[in-house]
Amino acid sequence: MSAKAARSTLFHLVSMAIASAFLFPLLWALLNSFKTRAEANQQPPTWFPHSLSIANYRSLAGFDQGIGTYLVNSVLLAVLTVIGSVVVCVLGGYGFARFAFRGRTLLFAATLAILMVPYATILLPLYIVLGHLGLQNSLIGLALVLVMFQLPFGIYLMRNSFESVPRELEEAALVDGASSFGALRHVSLRIVLPGVVTVALFSFLTSWNEYLAPLIFLNDGAKYTLPVMLVNIRYASYNIIDFGALQAGVVVAMMPCLLVYLLLQRFYVSGLVTGALRG
């Protein structure tokens, strides 16, 4: 075996091992979700269910407000966060990349400085601010908070994406009669679509998996999201963990993330900028 073939084989073996390490918890949760409650709580645990059962999903559907309520809340929060993050980050990134104005560097640095602030330390001040705005215990207010935490990464990514687009493409659109917003919409935005998708994907994953912020900003059980519900179901009955229902909730919570990632992963490897330059 040549050295090149040996390196290729080693690379694939290591990649398979890493992939297996990541997939094992997901497979374990899926198998446990179809066990009976007694078998799911059995010690030592069994590898495969002795008999398939959907009792855990029935228990999950009837827990407190019902899984449907928490799913709707999580979807609504994710949609609001994604839309807000994409709109603000695209416009902000385009402004930093294309327009020269006084204090641009300072403002951009201040935006990035949000990353240096510990996340939990500003939740209480934000809670007070939302109270003055009448947005406490509101998914809209919570979405605004999550959008704010997406700004540093999103604006940084979009600014770099727009700076990689030749100005000549936009100038050609302006010569043809397009406005600045028209050039952004019909030319630049299509080229930087992978960056937009990346911002949207990170915003979705952040809002979908966020636990601390919903726990603090929401005090109505009917507005809780899936992560909060999963913690509540963990100790719902006299501090006895219902592993079966918990694993069923994990499966329900992770399916949208897997679906969104599988649908959008092609944008990570697409060469839209290269194609535009060569065209």
Phi, psi and omega in degrees: 000131181288165180295323180295318178293323179294318178295321179295318179296316179298318179300315181292324178294316178294320179297319178295322179294317179294317179298320179295322179296325179281325184279335184301312179299325179292317178295321179297317178296320180296316180294318181294330182292339181258011174273162171290163182298320180295317182289325179295330179263007184288142176235128355290155185289154175268151181284314183238147180295133178291329176212136182286136181214143176253019181298326180295322178289327175294318177296321179294320182294331182260006183285124176051247182280352183094143184299330180299320179297315181291326177295315180298317179298316180294319179295315180298316179297318180295318180296314180297318180293317181295313180298313180297317181294316182295314182298310184292317184290322178294311180293318179294315179297322178293320179297316179292329184276331191246338186246134177262121179216159184294131179083014182298313181296318180295317180295321178294319178295321178296324177295315178293334182295342177301330180295335182275351181272124178303132187303312187289338187287339183253006179292321180294312175302321178294325178297320179292318179298315179296329176297318178293332180272355182073027183246012173292151181055041182224136177293330177294315177297319178296321178296322178298321178296315181292325176298319180301320181284347176272346186299313184302307181294315184295314180293320177300315181294316182289326177298314178296323180294316180291327179292338178280350179272124179301136179296336182299328179295317178289322180297325177295321178293322179294322178296326180282001175105004180282150174278174178299319178291324178294320178295321177297313186289315189266343183243290188295318185297326179289328181286322183267019182305321176302322177293320178298316179297322178297316177299315180296319182293316178295322178295318179296312182297321179296311182290325182291325184261358184293133180243313188295312183298312176299326180295325182275316188274344181248131177236007177253120182302333180287350180250003180295154178259177185300315180302320178294319179298321181295322177291321179294320181289339180295322181239040185285332187237092174054041179060022175261120184285125173267090186296325181296309179295324180296316179292325175297319177296322177297318179297315179298320183289328185273341183298314178299323179296316178296318181296314180297318180295317181295326180286331187252358187294334182295337180289342181284336184247004181281142180257062184290321180294315179298319179296322180292320181292320181286330179290000000 
